[in-house]
Amino acid sequence: MKIALIGYGKMGKTIEHLAKTKGHDIVLIIDKDNLQDFTKENLQKVDVAIEFSQPESAFENIKKCLEAKVPVITGTTGWLDKLSEARQICEQTGSAMIQATNFSIGVNIFFALNHYLAKMMNAQPQYEVKIEEIHHTQKLDKPSGTAISLAKDILNEIERKTNWVNHENSNPEELAIISKRIDPAPGTHEVTYQSEIDTIKINHEAHSREGFALGAIAAAAWIVGKRGFFTMQDVLGF
Ligand SMILES: NC(=O)c1ccc[n+]([C@@H]2O[C@H](COP(=O)([O-])OP(=O)(O)OC[C@H]3O[C@@H](n4cnc5c(N)ncnc54)[C@H](O)[C@@H]3O)[C@@H](O)[C@H]2O)c1
């Protein structure tokens, strides 16, 4: 596979290393210092673009790839207010994209567990639910995109919760997401249900960035030749 890396920070570099060990070619690397190379002509040389940049640049980067009809895998968080616009461009241009707040296979299994647990907990109002996430201090967005995805699934299932807040909740309808920034921390997410009788916790702890990178490479291999807007659930088949 011929890959363009859009964003060459911690994730871009990890993806480069792992993609090369799997025999893929990195034919274009774009970061903020060589944006002049981010052209339609250069994009025509690749099979797929993998975008891990920053919240302010993600949407324009994705748009550029989609308009050049290059399928794009994007993991950047903190820009998702524009996701439906990106999806529209994807569908209008007949291109393809996968957006995931977390590409790790383990986290996607964790998402499915969270969803199932929330479904059961809708009928158990004695449990108060809370999310906690811990990341390194350089992380730009808060709460994490992964925590927001967990919260959305809980809010969709548990009728007594109406919205999330990024602090301890002040009324029972709010779902608390507590964010902690500590070094070093590749990423921990924990969902806790607490009653007077007992506590149930599910927890995912990333040990390195490799899980995100391998998931993004697997998604890139899956999307080549497809059209449309997909999620990691489509890639993993659950
Ligand atoms: N979805 C996932 O699985 C997952 C996993 C880890 C991180 N992330 C997210 O991915 C993003 C990148 O993470 P990171 O740890 O690599 O961050 P990073 O800060 O190490 O790298 C970001 C890179 O983007 C570059 N950049 C800035 N403006 C740009 C532009 N206009 N075009 C291209 N590149 C530009 C920066 O110079 C930097 O090199 C963050 O939003 C992070 O939250 C997602």
The ligand as an SDF file (V2000), in Angstrom:
LIG
                    3D

 44 48  0  0  0  0  0  0  0  0999 V2000
   -7.7440    8.0080   17.1280 N   0  0  0  0  0  0  0  0  0  0  0  0
   -6.7070    7.4920   17.8090 C   0  0  0  0  0  0  0  0  0  0  0  0
   -6.5740    6.2730   17.9340 O   0  0  0  0  0  0  0  0  0  0  0  0
   -5.6870    8.4220   18.3930 C   0  0  0  0  0  0  0  0  0  0  0  0
   -4.5780    7.9300   19.0810 C   0  0  0  0  0  0  0  0  0  0  0  0
   -3.6130    8.8300   19.5250 C   0  0  0  0  0  0  0  0  0  0  0  0
   -3.7620   10.1940   19.2860 C   0  0  0  0  0  0  0  0  0  0  0  0
   -4.8790   10.6340   18.6340 N   0  0  0  0  0  0  0  0  0  0  0  0
   -5.0620   12.0460   18.2450 C   0  0  0  0  0  0  0  0  0  0  0  0
   -4.2900   12.2570   17.0610 O   0  0  0  0  0  0  0  0  0  0  0  0
   -3.8200   13.6050   17.0120 C   0  0  0  0  0  0  0  0  0  0  0  0
   -2.3000   13.6010   16.8530 C   0  0  0  0  0  0  0  0  0  0  0  0
   -1.7060   12.9770   17.9780 O   0  0  0  0  0  0  0  0  0  0  0  0
   -0.1010   12.9990   18.1850 P   0  0  0  0  0  0  0  0  0  0  0  0
    0.1150   12.3690   19.5060 O   0  0  0  0  0  0  0  0  0  0  0  0
    0.5840   12.4750   16.9730 O   0  0  0  0  0  0  0  0  0  0  0  0
    0.1370   14.5920   18.2900 O   0  0  0  0  0  0  0  0  0  0  0  0
    1.4840   15.4160   17.9600 P   0  0  0  0  0  0  0  0  0  0  0  0
    1.2720   16.7600   18.5690 O   0  0  0  0  0  0  0  0  0  0  0  0
    2.6810   14.6230   18.3530 O   0  0  0  0  0  0  0  0  0  0  0  0
    1.4760   15.5180   16.3490 O   0  0  0  0  0  0  0  0  0  0  0  0
    0.6370   16.3790   15.6230 C   0  0  0  0  0  0  0  0  0  0  0  0
    1.4100   16.8150   14.3930 C   0  0  0  0  0  0  0  0  0  0  0  0
    0.5360   17.5430   13.5240 O   0  0  0  0  0  0  0  0  0  0  0  0
    1.3290   18.5520   12.9250 C   0  0  0  0  0  0  0  0  0  0  0  0
    0.5350   19.5900   12.2710 N   0  0  0  0  0  0  0  0  0  0  0  0
    0.1670   20.8160   12.7340 C   0  0  0  0  0  0  0  0  0  0  0  0
   -0.5430   21.4710   11.7880 N   0  0  0  0  0  0  0  0  0  0  0  0
   -0.6070   20.6390   10.7060 C   0  0  0  0  0  0  0  0  0  0  0  0
   -1.2190   20.7480    9.4230 C   0  0  0  0  0  0  0  0  0  0  0  0
   -1.9000   21.8380    9.0330 N   0  0  0  0  0  0  0  0  0  0  0  0
   -1.1070   19.6890    8.5780 N   0  0  0  0  0  0  0  0  0  0  0  0
   -0.4390   18.5620    8.9440 C   0  0  0  0  0  0  0  0  0  0  0  0
    0.1580   18.4270   10.1500 N   0  0  0  0  0  0  0  0  0  0  0  0
    0.0680   19.4490   11.0150 C   0  0  0  0  0  0  0  0  0  0  0  0
    2.1860   19.0710   14.0840 C   0  0  0  0  0  0  0  0  0  0  0  0
    3.2860   19.8560   13.6340 O   0  0  0  0  0  0  0  0  0  0  0  0
    2.5950   17.7500   14.7350 C   0  0  0  0  0  0  0  0  0  0  0  0
    3.7920   17.2330   14.1700 O   0  0  0  0  0  0  0  0  0  0  0  0
   -4.3490   14.2610   18.2970 C   0  0  0  0  0  0  0  0  0  0  0  0
   -5.5510   14.9110   18.0030 O   0  0  0  0  0  0  0  0  0  0  0  0
   -4.5820   13.0880   19.2340 C   0  0  0  0  0  0  0  0  0  0  0  0
   -5.5740   13.3520   20.2060 O   0  0  0  0  0  0  0  0  0  0  0  0
   -5.8200    9.7830   18.1850 C   0  0  0  0  0  0  0  0  0  0  0  0
  1  2  1  0
  2  3  2  0
  2  4  1  0
  4  5  1  0
  4 44  2  0
  5  6  2  0
  6  7  1  0
  7  8  2  0
  8  9  1  0
  8 44  1  0
  9 10  1  0
  9 42  1  0
 10 11  1  0
 11 12  1  0
 11 40  1  0
 12 13  1  0
 13 14  1  0
 14 15  2  0
 14 16  1  0
 14 17  1  0
 17 18  1  0
 18 19  2  0
 18 20  1  0
 18 21  1  0
 21 22  1  0
 22 23  1  0
 23 24  1  0
 23 38  1  0
 24 25  1  0
 25 26  1  0
 25 36  1  0
 26 27  1  0
 26 35  1  0
 27 28  2  0
 28 29  1  0
 29 30  1  0
 29 35  2  0
 30 31  1  0
 30 32  2  0
 32 33  1  0
 33 34  2  0
 34 35  1  0
 36 37  1  0
 36 38  1  0
 38 39  1  0
 40 41  1  0
 40 42  1  0
 42 43  1  0
M  CHG  2   8   1  16  -1
M  END
$$$$
